[in-house]
């Protein structure tokens, strides 16, 4: 992941925007929220990782092939910048990690017998429900 993460940090564009929410006059005066944009096509990811990244990014992925993160949970630009970068790196790490292959489970003979016996008991319980016959 190191090479792609380094490349992402190099090509990431940061733009500071006015934050919303509580913060008093600080919100009105200082643009503390950061918007981080990364063009995914410039990262040079393997095709299967790119598909996973598209799925994971969801609405953060634009039609132009960019991933956009907006961080505004902190009151300083530095903290918001760091939060956006951490989110980007976490997303890239998750996309570059291939999913583990699912192993088929096999039930042994005793397990099958127990399951069928439990089904038979449950079916009997349900069959005995209904109006009472006098």
Sine and cosine of phi, psi and omega as CSV:
sin_phi,cos_phi,sin_psi,cos_psi,sin_omega,cos_omega
0.00,0.00,-0.40,0.91,-0.12,-0.99
-0.78,0.62,-0.74,0.68,-0.06,-1.00
-0.90,0.43,-0.70,0.72,-0.04,-1.00
-0.94,0.34,-0.61,0.79,0.02,-1.00
-0.90,0.43,-0.68,0.73,0.03,-1.00
-0.89,0.46,-0.67,0.74,0.01,-1.00
-0.89,0.45,-0.64,0.77,0.00,-1.00
-0.89,0.46,-0.65,0.76,0.01,-1.00
-0.92,0.38,-0.53,0.85,0.01,-1.00
-0.94,0.33,-0.66,0.75,-0.11,-0.99
-1.00,-0.08,-0.06,1.00,-0.02,-1.00
-0.92,0.39,0.71,-0.70,0.05,-1.00
-0.97,-0.26,0.81,-0.59,0.02,-1.00
-0.95,-0.31,0.67,-0.75,0.04,-1.00
-0.67,-0.74,0.76,-0.65,0.00,-1.00
-1.00,-0.08,0.75,-0.67,-0.06,-1.00
-0.78,-0.62,0.29,-0.96,0.02,-1.00
-0.93,0.36,0.73,-0.68,-0.01,-1.00
-1.00,0.07,0.38,-0.93,0.05,-1.00
-0.95,-0.31,0.13,-0.99,0.09,-1.00
1.00,-0.05,-0.21,-0.98,-0.08,-1.00
-0.92,0.38,0.39,-0.92,0.02,-1.00
0.49,-0.87,-0.02,1.00,0.06,-1.00
0.90,0.44,-0.60,-0.80,-0.03,-1.00
-0.91,0.41,-0.41,0.91,-0.01,-1.00
-0.86,0.52,-0.63,0.77,0.00,-1.00
-0.91,0.42,-0.61,0.79,-0.05,-1.00
-0.97,0.25,-0.43,0.90,-0.10,-0.99
-0.99,-0.11,-0.59,0.81,-0.20,-0.98
-0.89,-0.47,0.71,-0.70,0.06,-1.00
-1.00,0.03,1.00,-0.03,-0.08,-1.00
-0.99,-0.12,-0.40,0.92,-0.01,-1.00
-0.95,0.31,0.59,-0.81,0.00,-1.00
-0.89,-0.46,0.63,-0.77,0.08,-1.00
-0.90,-0.43,0.89,-0.45,-0.06,-1.00
-0.96,-0.29,0.82,-0.57,0.00,-1.00
-0.86,-0.51,0.72,-0.69,0.02,-1.00
-0.73,-0.69,0.80,-0.60,0.07,-1.00
-0.99,0.15,0.91,-0.42,-0.12,-0.99
-0.94,0.35,-0.51,0.86,-0.05,-1.00
-0.92,0.40,-0.44,0.90,-0.01,-1.00
-0.99,0.15,-0.13,0.99,-0.04,-1.00
-0.98,0.20,-0.44,0.90,-0.01,-1.00
0.94,0.35,0.74,0.68,-0.01,-1.00
-1.00,0.09,0.44,-0.90,0.12,-0.99
-0.89,0.45,0.50,-0.86,-0.07,-1.00
-0.83,0.56,-0.66,0.75,-0.02,-1.00
-0.93,0.36,-0.56,0.83,0.06,-1.00
-0.94,0.34,-0.59,0.80,0.03,-1.00
-0.89,0.46,-0.67,0.74,0.02,-1.00
-0.90,0.43,-0.67,0.74,0.04,-1.00
-0.89,0.45,-0.64,0.77,0.01,-1.00
-0.89,0.46,-0.68,0.74,0.03,-1.00
-0.87,0.49,-0.68,0.73,0.00,-1.00
-0.92,0.40,-0.68,0.73,-0.03,-1.00
-0.93,0.36,-0.61,0.79,-0.07,-1.00
-0.94,0.33,-0.56,0.83,0.04,-1.00
0.87,0.49,-0.83,-0.55,-0.07,-1.00
-0.96,0.27,-0.18,0.98,0.05,-1.00
-0.97,0.25,-0.26,0.97,-0.02,-1.00
-1.00,-0.02,0.85,-0.53,-0.03,-1.00
-1.00,-0.04,0.21,-0.98,0.03,-1.00
-0.91,0.41,-0.43,0.90,0.00,-1.00
-0.98,0.20,-0.02,1.00,0.02,-1.00
1.00,0.06,0.41,0.91,0.02,-1.00
-0.94,-0.35,0.49,-0.87,0.15,-0.99
-0.95,-0.30,0.77,-0.64,-0.07,-1.00
-0.88,-0.47,0.85,-0.52,0.09,-1.00
-0.93,-0.38,0.69,-0.72,0.11,-0.99
-0.86,-0.52,0.85,-0.52,0.00,-1.00
-0.89,-0.47,0.84,-0.54,0.02,-1.00
-0.61,-0.79,0.41,0.91,-0.05,-1.00
-0.99,0.15,-0.26,0.97,0.00,-1.00
-0.94,-0.33,0.23,-0.97,-0.05,-1.00
-1.00,-0.08,0.00,1.00,0.02,-1.00
-0.84,-0.54,0.46,-0.89,0.01,-1.00
-0.90,0.44,-0.67,0.75,-0.05,-1.00
-0.88,0.47,-0.70,0.72,-0.01,-1.00
-0.92,0.40,-0.64,0.77,0.02,-1.00
-0.93,0.38,-0.62,0.79,0.04,-1.00
-0.88,0.47,-0.71,0.70,0.00,-1.00
-0.90,0.43,-0.64,0.76,0.02,-1.00
-0.89,0.45,-0.69,0.72,0.00,-1.00
-0.90,0.43,-0.66,0.75,0.01,-1.00
-0.91,0.42,-0.64,0.76,0.02,-1.00
-0.89,0.45,-0.64,0.76,0.02,-1.00
-0.90,0.44,-0.66,0.75,0.02,-1.00
-0.89,0.46,-0.73,0.68,-0.02,-1.00
-0.90,0.43,-0.62,0.78,0.03,-1.00
-0.90,0.43,-0.65,0.76,0.01,-1.00
-0.91,0.42,-0.69,0.72,0.01,-1.00
-0.90,0.43,-0.65,0.76,0.00,-1.00
-0.88,0.47,-0.69,0.73,0.00,-1.00
-0.92,0.40,-0.61,0.79,-0.01,-1.00
-0.94,0.33,-0.56,0.83,-0.04,-1.00
-0.99,0.15,-0.23,0.97,0.03,-1.00
-1.00,0.05,0.91,-0.41,-0.02,-1.00
-0.93,0.37,0.57,-0.82,0.01,-1.00
-0.92,0.39,0.55,-0.84,0.02,-1.00
-0.95,0.31,0.65,-0.76,0.00,-1.00
-0.94,0.34,0.69,-0.72,0.00,-1.00
-0.99,0.16,0.77,-0.64,0.04,-1.00
-1.00,-0.08,0.72,-0.69,0.03,-1.00
-0.93,0.37,0.70,-0.71,0.05,-1.00
-1.00,-0.05,0.49,-0.87,0.02,-1.00
-0.81,-0.58,0.79,-0.62,0.03,-1.00
-1.00,0.01,0.73,-0.68,0.01,-1.00
-0.98,0.21,0.06,-1.00,-0.09,-1.00
-0.88,0.47,-0.66,0.75,-0.01,-1.00
-0.89,0.45,-0.65,0.76,0.02,-1.00
-0.89,0.46,-0.64,0.77,0.03,-1.00
-0.90,0.44,-0.71,0.70,-0.01,-1.00
-0.88,0.48,-0.70,0.71,0.00,-1.00
-0.88,0.47,-0.67,0.74,-0.01,-1.00
-0.90,0.44,-0.72,0.70,-0.01,-1.00
-0.91,0.41,-0.60,0.80,0.03,-1.00
-0.91,0.42,-0.67,0.74,0.01,-1.00
-0.91,0.42,-0.62,0.79,0.04,-1.00
-0.90,0.44,-0.65,0.76,-0.01,-1.00
-0.90,0.44,-0.67,0.74,0.01,-1.00
-0.90,0.44,-0.72,0.70,-0.02,-1.00
-0.89,0.45,-0.66,0.76,0.03,-1.00
-0.89,0.46,-0.61,0.79,0.03,-1.00
-0.91,0.42,-0.68,0.74,0.02,-1.00
-0.86,0.51,-0.72,0.70,-0.03,-1.00
-0.93,0.37,-0.60,0.80,-0.01,-1.00
-0.92,0.40,-0.51,0.86,-0.01,-1.00
-0.99,0.16,-0.11,0.99,0.06,-1.00
-0.97,0.23,0.29,-0.96,0.06,-1.00
0.81,-0.59,-0.15,-0.99,-0.03,-1.00
-0.91,0.41,0.61,-0.79,0.02,-1.00
-0.98,0.21,0.73,-0.69,0.01,-1.00
-0.99,-0.12,0.77,-0.64,-0.03,-1.00
-0.98,-0.17,0.00,0.00,0.00,0.00
